[in-house]
Amino acid sequence: MLNNKIAIVTGAARGLGKGIAQKLCEKGCLVILSDIIEKELANTAQELKALGYQAEPVACNVSDEQAVNKLFASIIDEYGRIDILVNNAGINRDSTLHKMTNEQWDVVIKVDLTSVFYTSRKAMQIMREQSYGRIINISSASWLGNFGQANYAAAKAGVVGLTKTMAREGARKNITCNVVCPGFIDTNMTKSLPKENWDLMLSKIPMGKAGQPSDIGCAVAFLASDEASYITGEVINVGGGMIL
């Protein structure tokens, strides 16, 4: 259990982030929900509170360094510590490389990679003083390369390299840093795919089905737990065998 641990989940308003936040709540965490989609963020917090969980929404653009600094300062002022950070916020702006614009490249790198640097740097500063912490970064199966996703794949591969470096630097301070790579997960975004695209994705998965946000949440909750205290610098694929 993670009773009374203070956790931050970015991109928590919906989809994977919501599933991760709910699982951490179920395990006993007080979860700070962060996102830029304020209405959905408030609704998610309300849903979790209605279930009896501790969840507090804090709107934050994690690609803005000053906003991140303000977020972390407010949590320390309120709770005195931060035990778990889950970097889940992300966007995609897909295009083949020869057509990709500077804006498509820059915004994805900023949100999907630079934001992880901003939040992890603050978390590492705090967790080093505590001699305790868990950082779980959400990458993607696309970090191995994916057609039309040069920006996204580069960012998600960067998250893997960043996490492995963080794991080396945090280990002696009892800070573990790991990566979870979701495969094809049933979310609002994937539900919008045409049926032929959906069926094509399922055909690539040995288990023959899409995952659920709770599947990612379970992996994150395990890595945040004491049972995973000797696991750091690892990349955990949660994709029904899509990556073998």
C-alpha positions in Angstrom: 0.0 0.0 0.0 0.9 3.6 -0.5 -1.0 5.1 2.4 -0.6 8.9 2.8 2.1 9.2 0.1 2.0 12.5 -1.7 1.9 11.8 -5.5 1.8 14.1 -8.5 0.4 12.9 -11.8 0.7 15.1 -14.8 -1.7 14.9 -17.7 -4.2 13.6 -15.2 -7.5 15.0 -16.5 -8.4 12.0 -18.7 -7.1 8.8 -20.4 -3.9 7.3 -19.1 -3.4 10.0 -16.5 -6.8 9.5 -15.0 -6.3 5.8 -14.9 -2.9 6.2 -13.2 -4.3 8.7 -10.7 -7.2 6.5 -9.8 -5.0 3.5 -9.2 -2.6 5.5 -6.9 -5.7 6.8 -5.0 -6.9 3.2 -4.6 -3.5 2.4 -3.0 -3.9 5.1 -0.5 -2.1 8.1 -2.0 -3.1 11.7 -1.8 -2.8 12.6 -5.5 -2.2 16.0 -7.0 -3.8 16.0 -10.4 -2.1 18.3 -12.9 -3.3 19.2 -16.4 -4.0 22.2 -18.6 -7.6 21.0 -19.3 -9.1 22.7 -16.3 -12.8 21.6 -16.6 -12.0 17.9 -17.2 -9.4 18.1 -14.4 -12.0 19.4 -12.0 -14.4 16.7 -13.1 -11.8 13.9 -12.6 -11.0 15.2 -9.1 -14.7 15.3 -8.3 -15.2 11.7 -9.5 -12.3 10.5 -7.4 -13.5 12.4 -4.3 -16.9 10.9 -4.7 -15.3 7.5 -4.5 -13.8 8.5 -1.2 -10.3 9.2 -2.5 -7.9 12.1 -1.8 -7.4 14.0 -5.0 -6.7 17.6 -5.6 -6.7 19.3 -9.0 -4.0 21.9 -9.8 -4.0 23.4 -13.3 -0.5 23.6 -14.6 1.2 23.8 -18.0 4.2 21.5 -17.3 6.0 22.8 -20.4 6.3 26.2 -18.6 9.2 26.2 -16.2 7.8 28.9 -14.0 4.5 27.1 -13.7 6.2 23.9 -12.7 8.3 25.7 -10.0 5.1 27.3 -8.7 3.3 23.9 -8.6 6.0 22.2 -6.7 6.4 25.1 -4.2 2.7 25.0 -3.5 2.7 21.3 -2.8 5.7 21.6 -0.4 4.0 24.5 1.3 0.8 22.5 1.8 2.2 19.0 2.4 5.9 19.3 3.2 7.0 16.6 0.9 6.6 14.9 -2.5 6.9 11.1 -2.6 5.9 10.1 -6.1 6.1 11.9 -9.4 4.4 10.4 -12.5 5.2 12.3 -15.7 2.4 11.4 -18.1 1.6 14.7 -19.9 2.0 14.4 -23.6 0.8 15.4 -27.0 1.3 14.3 -30.6 1.6 16.3 -33.8 2.1 13.5 -36.4 3.6 14.0 -39.8 6.1 12.3 -42.0 9.6 13.8 -41.5 9.8 15.5 -44.9 6.6 17.4 -44.2 7.1 18.1 -40.5 7.2 21.8 -39.6 9.4 23.3 -37.0 6.4 24.1 -34.9 5.3 20.4 -34.9 8.7 19.4 -33.8 9.2 22.1 -31.2 5.9 21.7 -29.4 6.1 17.9 -29.1 9.7 18.1 -27.7 8.7 20.8 -25.3 5.6 19.0 -23.9 6.7 15.4 -24.1 10.4 15.8 -23.1 11.4 19.2 -21.8 8.4 19.1 -19.3 9.8 15.8 -17.9 13.1 17.6 -17.3 11.4 20.5 -15.6 9.3 18.4 -13.2 12.0 15.7 -12.6 14.6 18.3 -11.7 12.3 19.9 -9.1 11.3 16.4 -7.8 14.9 15.3 -7.6 15.9 18.3 -5.5 13.1 17.6 -3.0 13.6 13.9 -3.0 17.3 14.1 -2.4 16.7 16.1 0.8 14.1 13.5 1.9 16.4 10.5 0.9 13.3 9.0 -0.7 11.4 9.2 -3.9 9.8 7.4 -6.8 9.8 8.9 -10.3 7.9 7.1 -13.0 8.0 8.5 -16.5 5.5 7.4 -19.2 7.1 6.9 -22.5 5.6 4.9 -25.4 6.1 1.9 -27.6 6.8 4.5 -30.3 10.2 5.3 -28.7 11.5 2.5 -30.9 10.4 4.4 -34.0 7.1 4.8 -35.6 6.1 6.0 -39.1 4.9 9.6 -39.1 6.1 10.2 -35.5 9.7 11.5 -35.7 9.0 14.2 -33.1 7.0 11.9 -30.8 9.5 9.0 -31.1 12.4 11.3 -30.5 10.8 12.8 -27.4 9.8 9.4 -26.0 13.2 7.9 -26.6 14.6 11.0 -24.8 12.5 10.2 -21.8 14.1 6.8 -21.7 17.6 8.2 -21.7 16.8 10.9 -19.3 15.2 8.4 -16.9 18.2 6.0 -17.0 20.5 8.9 -16.1 18.2 10.0 -13.3 18.2 6.5 -12.0 22.0 6.5 -11.7 22.0 9.9 -10.0 19.2 9.2 -7.6 20.1 5.6 -6.5 22.3 6.5 -3.5 19.5 8.8 -2.2 16.9 6.0 -2.3 15.2 7.5 -5.3 14.1 5.1 -8.0 13.4 6.2 -11.6 11.7 4.0 -14.1 9.8 4.1 -17.4 6.5 2.6 -18.3 5.8 2.2 -22.1 2.2 1.7 -22.8 1.2 -0.2 -26.0 -2.2 0.2 -27.6 -4.5 1.5 -24.8 -8.3 1.9 -25.0 -8.7 5.7 -24.5 -10.8 8.5 -26.1 -8.0 9.1 -28.5 -7.7 5.5 -29.8 -11.5 5.1 -29.8 -11.6 7.9 -32.5 -9.6 5.7 -34.9 -11.4 4.3 -37.9 -12.4 0.6 -37.4 -9.9 -0.6 -39.9 -7.1 1.2 -38.1 -8.3 -0.2 -34.7 -8.4 -3.7 -36.1 -4.9 -3.3 -37.7 -3.5 -2.4 -34.3 -5.1 -5.3 -32.5 -3.7 -7.6 -35.2 -0.2 -6.6 -34.0 -0.9 -7.5 -30.4 -0.3 -11.2 -29.4 -3.0 -10.9 -26.7 -5.4 -9.6 -29.4 -6.9 -6.8 -27.4 -6.3 -3.2 -26.3 -5.1 -2.4 -22.8 -7.0 -0.3 -20.3 -5.7 2.8 -18.5 -5.9 0.8 -15.3 -3.3 -1.6 -16.7 -0.8 1.3 -16.9 -2.0 2.4 -13.5 -1.2 -1.0 -12.0 2.4 -0.9 -13.4 2.9 2.6 -12.1 1.5 1.7 -8.6 3.9 -1.2 -8.4 6.9 0.8 -9.3 5.9 3.4 -6.7 5.6 0.8 -4.0 8.1 -0.6 -1.5 7.9 -3.9 -3.3 9.8 -2.2 -6.2 12.4 -0.5 -4.0 15.3 -2.4 -5.7 14.1 -1.7 -9.3 15.5 1.4 -11.0 16.4 2.5 -14.5 14.1 -0.1 -16.1 11.8 0.2 -19.1 8.6 -1.7 -18.5 6.5 -2.5 -21.6 2.7 -2.8 -20.9 1.3 -3.7 -24.3 0.0 -7.3 -24.3 3.1 -8.5 -26.0 3.2 -5.8 -28.8 6.9 -5.3 -28.0 8.7 -8.5 -27.6 
